[in-house]
């Protein structure tokens, strides 16, 4: 699938283009290497857009490789979800998906190679002591007392670690680099840890597992990756990435280049924190529409095109920044304004009786399903003597510029006639419970003669309207940087009103909506038929994607 604008000129594009020009041509191979320990989030979507987009633009390939080196946190359901997300976003990886675990034998052989070369050793220090020996940003580390073990002893211990002779934490394999390096990542990093855990791909074949830093670059080399495009947090790891390539007989030499990840305010994208939200029941799973996961955004009603547009709008940068969440809202509004079907839905029903229509009156008004898209067809709106309007569209004592319905005032029913409120029936507390109105039957598609009617309100037939459950989603956090204060629990910033469930009444056409069909509920916002709950047991469920108002776009115009 073509990914529009994904390779608009940026520093990555320019660097790769210059390299290819200097080399007289060639192709590139990139990769997207997620860890299967959670669902993909919006930051991953940006990395997918970058890696697949660069490969497509330069006529290359992009591999999907699961960096599955931590079996205790990984699961097949995450693998399945990641594959589904990438496909839904519109991308196809090169060949079959790949796994770092497929290279475990080769990685182990290279670990043995480093031991034989005197560049790796088995260390018996426990984790806490090892951290003490590592030093700080201002103080160099100290050599482990086990650093000078002989080659044969190290090889023997390493093999015994592999077969499970030692308990977890008893020993690790470390690279022998430089404990005084100003880059802490080069202070004898761990290559292998003992873990007595079954692996979702390798089963119980291994009792030791490679560290991410050791597996990542070598997996790139095995696959012939030309460009390892990473986010900025890996910049300090690049010297270690290159050290392994320099000191191992690898078949290829990938080049690591970093770019700034996409951070959006009012969200968190740490997998640990996202998992906490799921495990603690704050949200209803990884694909809860309030989550910044690709699956959550999909369920909320976001489209692949809107997420690609967001990536295009935010661009590719060298330095970190935070994207205003309203830019994301603008991206989806722009898409849905052009592509979402129209429908009417009353959230807070107030009964209206059209008194000059006879009992049993039923009139079918055929209207466009999209005001600018003839290809979307039409829908039928039944007008009956009794209809529902929204409570917010009526006031007994309105202010001067209230252009909706009020006693002795007129308003137009959307796509239908002008009506006038003649009588208000209230409960004992004075709240309106029914309006009695008259219809001007000479106003279908035209203004009443001699009168100016400014207001237009939506409505649904009381006889034919369908019950709908509307889930109004808002930001999950009230603070624009919920995890900014490391001394404070980010959960303290949760928005208690991030989900409001409303039992409304929709026009009849909504009864036929398939899951994931997107609508503009006229005058309200954009909504999506829920991916899982919609249609179950006849229940119609719609998730609010975004409101109609686009504050970000207005701010851009003012700027």
VENNOR-V584281 format. One line per field, one symbol per residue. phi: phi as a letter, one per 20 degrees, with the letter a starting at -180 (. if undefined). psi: psi as a letter, one per 40 degrees, with the letter a starting at -180 (. if undefined). Layout:
BEGIN
phi=???
psi=???
END
This chain:
BEGIN
phi=.fdfmfdggbffgfffffgfffemoocdcdbddfeecrefdfffgfffgffffffffemdccedceeedcffddbffffffffffffffodcffmffdcgffdgffffffffgfffemdbbedeffgfffffffncfdcfedfffefdgfgfffffffffffenfdfgnfbcdcfddafdffeffeelffdccebecfdfdemdfcdccffgfffffffgfgemfeceeceffeffefgfgfffffdcefebcfdecdcffeddfmcccffffffffffemfceofdgfeeefgffffffpfdgfffffffffemdcedfbcefffffffffggffgecefdbdbdecfcfcdefedfgnfbcedecffbfdcffemccddedcfdcdcegfeccfcfffdeedebgmddbefgmceeccedbddcefenefcaddcddefdcfmbeffmcddeeccebbfffdfdfcdddeecgfceefcfdfefedffffefefdfccdcedcdfgfffefegmfdcefgmdrdccfgfdefnflmedccdfeafffdfffffffff
psi=hhgheefihiddddddddddddefaiiihiihgihffiiiaddddddddddddddddefaihihhhggegddeiidddddddddddddefihihaiiihddeedddddddddddddefeiihheiiddddddddaadehiiiiieedfiiddddddddddddefdiihediihiigcheehdhdeeggihdiihhghiiedebfdieiiiidddddddddddefhdhghiideedeedddddddddeigieigihhhiihihhhieiiehdddddddddeedigidfheeifidddddddeiidddddddddddahidiiihhhddddddddddddddehiiiihhdghhhhhgdeiihehhhhhhiiehdegdeeaiihhhhidhihihdeehhdgiidfhfaiiheiiihhhebihihhdihhiadeehheihhiihhefeheiiiheihhdihiiiihddeihhihhhhiiididhegdfdheeihdeeeihefehhhhhahiiddddehiiehiihhhedahihhidddhehfehhhhhhdiidhgdddddddd.
END
